[in-house]
Amino acid sequence: MFINLRSDTQTLPTEEMLEEMRYAPLGDDVFGEDPTVNKLEKIAAEKMGKEAALLVASGTMGNLCALMSHTHPGDEVILEADSHTYYYEVGGFSALAGLSPRLIQGEHGIITVNMIKKVMRNRDIHFPPTTLLCIENTHNRGGGTIYPVSLMDEIAHFAHEQGLKVHVDGARIFNAAVALGVEVKELVKNADSVMFCLSKGLSAPIGSVLIGSRTFVERARKVRKMLGGGMRQAGVLASAGIVALEKMVDRLTEDHVNARYIAEELVKVNGLQINLNTVQTNMVYCDISQTKVSAIKLAALLKEKGLLVSPVPPFKIRLVTNRHISREDAGKAVEIIKKAIEESLL
């Protein structure tokens, strides 16, 4: 039996979710006739303080629907250089949306208004029009780092002054809200759209939700259909998402506490480097460059010892806590990593 710290995407649905999925009222969602999907979308929109919401199959689909709904082919979109949308979504913003990326190298994934100002271009016949700014909160490759409310507001106000729309990749936005102790709607109140995942720390098996104005969601619904995301009796999935939103948000604190515990223990280990300032939610990134092994080799060694982690080549590993990881599991994981590092330094 593995201790699985590879990702919070590994979470399994709760017994309550499975029960709700079994008995969910269903209809054809393409025609807007699935009552469970409609209920989920209403709850999600209210939680985010927006007018409407759209259930999509994945966070990647949600982000792509947002980008295609806010822009036109040939436009330029501003992205943080290590953002999930740029780094991990198969170049869909270029291949399918026809967009050109304008990248900002943030500090542990976090960008500021001054950074945005440096990449803003004047209107010129040689340049594509810049129409959209994307923010990732929490930021995965930054270490699960958080944009606080004040910075989100400042960035959104500046972007709107420049005529840009603002989309938030909020795959783990509830982690950010719980860590900050604020209502999630406060983090996105000035954003034009936000996507969040039901299938990570919230433990639903499938699905993400895209939220914004009614006009925006109507356009996104059309884009979703074009991308092959028009689902039929999707209430089976939506029912688990409702449980996720109503029952699974507050417990994210446990994941944050366990991640902090792991980080504070591993930072003591010779050969490991961890920036504790970035351990703000449920992720721990360990720099293993002082050891004699690569990230891929260490991940394979840890797997042999019963621990799953994500290698981040060449010399980092990522550990992500979730509802299946208890404090006891966290302690065992620390001991497994300590032993593996000691062996690699011999």
C-alpha positions as CSV (number, residue, x, y, z in Angstrom):
1,M,0.0,0.0,0.0
2,F,1.5,3.3,-1.1
3,I,1.5,6.6,0.7
4,N,0.4,8.8,-2.2
5,L,1.8,12.3,-2.1
6,R,2.0,12.5,-5.9
7,S,-0.9,15.0,-6.2
8,D,-4.2,15.9,-4.7
9,T,-5.7,14.7,-8.0
10,Q,-5.3,11.2,-6.5
11,T,-8.2,11.8,-4.1
12,L,-11.1,9.4,-4.2
13,P,-14.8,10.3,-3.8
14,T,-16.2,10.1,-0.3
15,E,-18.9,7.6,0.5
16,E,-21.5,10.4,0.6
17,M,-20.4,11.4,-2.9
18,L,-20.9,7.9,-4.2
19,E,-24.3,7.7,-2.6
20,E,-25.4,11.0,-4.2
21,M,-24.1,9.9,-7.6
22,R,-26.2,6.7,-7.3
23,Y,-29.4,8.6,-6.8
24,A,-28.9,12.0,-8.5
25,P,-31.8,13.3,-10.6
26,L,-30.6,13.4,-14.2
27,G,-31.5,15.1,-17.5
28,D,-29.7,16.2,-20.7
29,D,-27.3,18.9,-19.8
30,V,-26.7,20.0,-23.4
31,F,-30.3,21.2,-23.3
32,G,-29.9,22.6,-19.8
33,E,-32.2,20.0,-18.4
34,D,-30.1,18.2,-15.9
35,P,-31.4,19.4,-12.5
36,T,-28.3,18.3,-10.6
37,V,-25.9,20.1,-12.9
38,N,-28.1,23.2,-12.7
39,K,-28.0,23.0,-8.9
40,L,-24.2,22.7,-8.8
41,E,-23.8,25.6,-11.2
42,K,-26.0,27.8,-9.1
43,I,-24.1,26.9,-5.9
44,A,-20.8,27.5,-7.6
45,A,-21.8,30.9,-9.0
46,E,-23.1,32.0,-5.6
47,K,-19.9,31.0,-3.8
48,M,-17.8,33.0,-6.3
49,G,-20.2,36.0,-6.2
50,K,-20.8,35.8,-10.0
51,E,-23.9,35.5,-12.1
52,A,-23.5,32.1,-13.8
53,A,-21.4,29.0,-13.9
54,L,-20.6,26.1,-16.3
55,L,-19.6,22.5,-15.4
56,V,-16.7,21.3,-17.5
57,A,-14.8,18.1,-17.7
58,S,-11.4,19.4,-16.5
59,G,-9.5,22.5,-15.4
60,T,-7.7,22.5,-18.7
61,M,-11.0,22.6,-20.6
62,G,-12.2,25.3,-18.2
63,N,-9.2,27.5,-18.8
64,L,-9.4,27.0,-22.6
65,C,-13.1,27.8,-22.7
66,A,-12.3,31.0,-20.7
67,L,-9.5,32.1,-23.0
68,M,-11.5,31.4,-26.2
69,S,-14.5,33.3,-24.7
70,H,-12.6,36.4,-23.7
71,T,-10.4,36.8,-26.8
72,H,-10.2,36.4,-30.6
73,P,-7.5,34.5,-32.6
74,G,-4.4,36.6,-33.0
75,D,-4.8,38.3,-29.6
76,E,-2.0,38.3,-27.0
77,V,-2.6,37.0,-23.5
78,I,-0.4,37.7,-20.5
79,L,0.7,34.7,-18.5
80,E,3.1,33.9,-15.7
81,A,6.0,31.9,-17.2
82,D,5.4,28.9,-15.0
83,S,1.7,29.0,-14.9
84,H,-0.3,25.8,-15.5
85,T,-2.1,27.3,-18.5
86,Y,1.2,28.0,-20.2
87,Y,3.3,25.0,-18.9
88,Y,0.9,22.1,-18.7
89,E,-2.1,22.5,-21.0
90,V,-0.5,21.3,-24.2
91,G,-0.3,24.7,-25.9
92,G,-4.1,24.8,-26.3
93,F,-4.1,28.6,-26.0
94,S,-2.1,28.7,-29.2
95,A,-3.2,25.6,-31.1
96,L,-6.9,26.0,-30.5
97,A,-7.5,29.6,-29.3
98,G,-4.9,31.1,-31.7
99,L,-3.4,33.3,-29.0
100,S,0.1,34.6,-28.5
101,P,1.6,34.3,-25.0
102,R,3.3,37.3,-23.3
103,L,5.2,35.8,-20.4
104,I,6.1,37.3,-17.0
105,Q,8.6,35.5,-14.7
106,G,7.1,35.9,-11.3
107,E,8.5,35.4,-7.9
108,H,7.5,31.9,-6.9
109,G,4.7,32.2,-9.4
110,I,3.4,35.5,-8.0
111,I,3.4,38.6,-10.3
112,T,2.8,42.2,-9.4
113,V,1.4,45.3,-11.2
114,N,5.0,46.6,-11.8
115,M,5.9,43.3,-13.5
116,I,2.8,43.6,-15.7
117,K,3.6,47.2,-16.6
118,K,7.0,46.1,-17.9
119,V,5.5,43.7,-20.5
120,M,2.5,45.9,-21.6
121,R,2.9,47.1,-25.2
122,N,1.8,50.3,-26.8
123,R,-0.7,50.0,-29.6
124,D,1.4,49.4,-32.7
125,I,0.8,47.8,-36.1
126,H,3.5,45.3,-35.4
127,F,2.1,44.0,-32.2
128,P,-0.9,41.7,-31.5
129,P,-3.6,43.4,-29.3
130,T,-3.3,42.4,-25.7
131,T,-6.7,41.5,-24.4
132,L,-6.4,39.1,-21.4
133,L,-4.4,38.6,-18.2
134,C,-4.4,35.2,-16.5
135,I,-3.6,34.7,-12.8
136,E,-3.1,31.3,-11.1
137,N,-4.1,31.2,-7.5
138,T,-2.8,29.1,-5.8
139,H,0.3,28.8,-8.1
140,N,1.3,25.2,-8.6
141,R,4.9,25.5,-9.8
142,G,5.4,28.3,-7.4
143,G,4.9,25.9,-4.6
144,G,1.2,26.3,-3.9
145,T,1.7,30.0,-3.3
146,I,-1.1,32.4,-2.7
147,Y,-2.1,35.8,-4.1
148,P,-3.6,37.7,-1.2
149,V,-6.9,39.6,-1.7
150,S,-5.2,43.0,-1.9
151,L,-2.8,41.9,-4.7
152,M,-5.7,40.3,-6.6
153,D,-7.6,43.5,-6.4
154,E,-4.7,45.7,-7.4
155,I,-3.9,43.5,-10.4
156,A,-7.5,43.4,-11.6
157,H,-8.0,47.1,-11.3
158,F,-4.8,47.8,-13.3
159,A,-5.7,45.3,-15.9
160,H,-9.2,46.8,-16.4
161,E,-7.7,50.3,-16.7
162,Q,-5.6,48.9,-19.6
163,G,-8.7,47.4,-21.2
164,L,-7.8,43.8,-20.3
165,K,-10.1,41.1,-19.1
166,V,-8.9,39.0,-16.1
167,H,-9.2,35.3,-15.8
168,V,-8.2,33.4,-12.7
169,D,-7.0,29.8,-12.9
170,G,-8.3,29.0,-9.5
171,A,-7.8,25.2,-9.7
172,R,-7.0,25.4,-6.0
173,I,-8.6,28.7,-5.1
174,F,-10.4,27.2,-2.1
175,N,-7.0,26.3,-0.7
176,A,-6.0,29.9,-1.0
177,A,-9.2,31.1,0.6
178,V,-8.9,28.7,3.5
179,A,-5.3,29.6,4.1
180,L,-6.1,33.3,4.1
181,G,-9.3,32.9,6.2
182,V,-11.5,34.7,3.7
183,E,-14.5,33.9,1.7
184,V,-13.5,32.7,-1.7
185,K,-15.6,35.3,-3.4
186,E,-13.4,38.0,-2.0
187,L,-10.4,36.6,-3.9
188,V,-12.2,36.9,-7.3
189,K,-14.6,39.7,-6.8
190,N,-12.8,41.9,-9.4
191,A,-12.0,39.0,-11.9
192,D,-14.0,38.6,-15.1
193,S,-13.9,34.8,-14.8
194,V,-12.6,32.1,-12.6
195,M,-12.2,28.3,-12.9
196,F,-11.8,25.9,-10.0
197,C,-11.4,22.2,-9.8
198,L,-13.7,19.8,-7.9
199,S,-11.4,16.9,-8.5
200,K,-8.3,17.9,-6.5
201,G,-8.4,18.7,-2.7
202,L,-12.2,18.7,-2.8
203,S,-12.2,15.0,-3.7
204,A,-14.8,14.8,-6.4
205,P,-13.9,12.2,-9.1
206,I,-14.2,14.5,-12.2
207,G,-15.0,18.0,-13.0
208,S,-14.2,21.7,-12.8
209,V,-16.5,24.8,-12.9
210,L,-16.1,28.0,-14.9
211,I,-17.7,31.1,-13.5
212,G,-18.4,34.6,-14.7
213,S,-21.2,36.8,-16.1
214,R,-24.2,35.4,-17.8
215,T,-23.0,36.7,-21.1
216,F,-19.6,35.2,-20.6
217,V,-20.9,31.8,-19.6
218,E,-23.3,31.7,-22.6
219,R,-20.3,32.2,-24.8
220,A,-18.2,29.6,-22.9
221,R,-21.1,27.1,-23.1
222,K,-20.9,27.3,-26.9
223,V,-17.1,26.9,-26.8
224,R,-17.4,23.9,-24.5
225,K,-19.7,22.3,-27.0
226,M,-17.2,23.0,-29.8
227,L,-14.4,21.3,-27.8
228,G,-16.5,18.2,-27.3
229,G,-17.4,19.0,-23.8
230,G,-21.2,18.9,-24.1
231,M,-22.1,16.2,-21.6
232,R,-25.5,14.6,-21.3
233,Q,-26.6,13.1,-17.9
234,A,-23.8,14.9,-16.2
235,G,-25.6,15.1,-12.9
236,V,-23.9,11.9,-12.0
237,L,-20.7,14.0,-11.8
238,A,-22.3,17.2,-10.5
239,S,-23.8,15.4,-7.5
240,A,-20.3,14.7,-6.2
241,G,-19.3,18.3,-6.9
242,I,-22.2,19.5,-4.7
243,V,-20.9,17.4,-1.8
244,A,-17.4,18.7,-2.5
245,L,-18.5,22.3,-2.2
246,E,-20.8,21.8,0.8
247,K,-18.7,19.4,2.8
248,M,-15.0,19.4,1.7
249,V,-13.8,22.9,1.8
250,D,-13.1,23.6,5.5
251,R,-11.1,20.4,5.9
252,L,-8.4,21.7,3.5
253,T,-6.8,23.2,6.5
254,E,-5.7,19.7,7.5
255,D,-3.8,19.3,4.3
256,H,-2.1,22.6,4.8
257,V,-1.0,21.6,8.4
258,N,0.3,18.3,7.2
259,A,2.3,19.9,4.3
260,R,3.8,22.3,6.8
261,Y,4.8,19.5,9.1
262,I,6.5,17.6,6.3
263,A,8.3,20.7,5.1
264,E,9.6,21.6,8.6
265,E,10.8,18.1,9.1
266,L,12.5,17.6,5.7
267,V,14.2,21.0,5.8
268,K,16.4,19.5,8.6
269,V,17.6,16.7,6.3
270,N,21.1,17.0,4.9
271,G,20.9,17.2,1.1
272,L,17.4,18.7,0.9
273,Q,16.6,22.3,0.4
274,I,13.1,23.7,1.0
275,N,12.0,27.3,0.8
276,L,9.6,27.3,3.8
277,N,8.2,30.7,2.6
278,T,6.5,29.0,-0.3
279,V,4.9,26.2,1.8
280,Q,1.6,28.1,2.1
281,T,-1.0,25.5,1.3
282,N,-0.8,21.8,0.5
283,M,2.4,21.5,-1.5
284,V,6.1,21.0,-0.7
285,Y,8.8,21.3,-3.3
286,C,12.2,19.8,-2.3
287,D,15.4,20.7,-4.1
288,I,17.6,17.6,-4.1
289,S,20.5,18.9,-6.2
290,Q,22.9,18.3,-3.3
291,T,22.3,14.6,-3.5
292,K,23.7,12.1,-6.0
293,V,20.4,11.3,-7.7
294,S,18.1,12.9,-10.1
295,A,14.5,13.7,-9.4
296,I,13.3,10.8,-11.5
297,K,15.7,8.3,-9.8
298,L,14.8,9.5,-6.4
299,A,11.0,9.2,-7.2
300,A,11.6,5.6,-8.4
301,L,13.6,4.8,-5.2
302,L,10.8,6.2,-3.0
303,K,8.3,4.2,-4.9
304,E,10.2,1.1,-4.0
305,K,9.9,2.1,-0.4
306,G,6.2,2.7,-0.6
307,L,6.0,6.4,-1.2
308,L,4.7,8.1,-4.3
309,V,5.9,11.7,-5.2
310,S,6.1,13.7,-8.3
311,P,9.5,14.2,-9.9
312,V,10.2,17.7,-11.2
313,P,13.3,17.2,-13.3
314,P,16.1,17.7,-13.0
315,F,16.5,18.1,-9.2
316,K,13.2,18.7,-7.5
317,I,10.4,16.5,-6.1
318,R,6.9,17.6,-5.2
319,L,4.8,16.3,-2.4
320,V,1.1,17.2,-2.2
321,T,-1.1,16.5,0.8
322,N,-4.7,15.5,0.5
323,R,-7.5,14.0,2.5
324,H,-6.1,10.5,2.3
325,I,-2.8,11.6,4.0
326,S,-3.0,11.5,7.8
327,R,-0.4,13.0,10.2
328,E,0.8,9.4,10.7
329,D,1.2,9.0,6.9
330,A,3.0,12.3,6.8
331,G,5.4,11.1,9.5
332,K,6.0,7.8,7.7
333,A,6.7,9.8,4.4
334,V,9.3,11.9,6.2
335,E,11.1,8.8,7.5
336,I,11.0,7.1,4.0
337,I,12.5,10.3,2.4
338,K,15.2,10.6,5.1
339,K,16.3,7.0,4.6
340,A,16.4,7.4,0.8
341,I,18.4,10.6,1.0
342,E,20.9,9.0,3.5
343,E,21.3,6.1,1.1
344,S,21.8,8.4,-1.9
345,L,24.5,10.4,-0.1
346,L,26.6,7.3,0.8
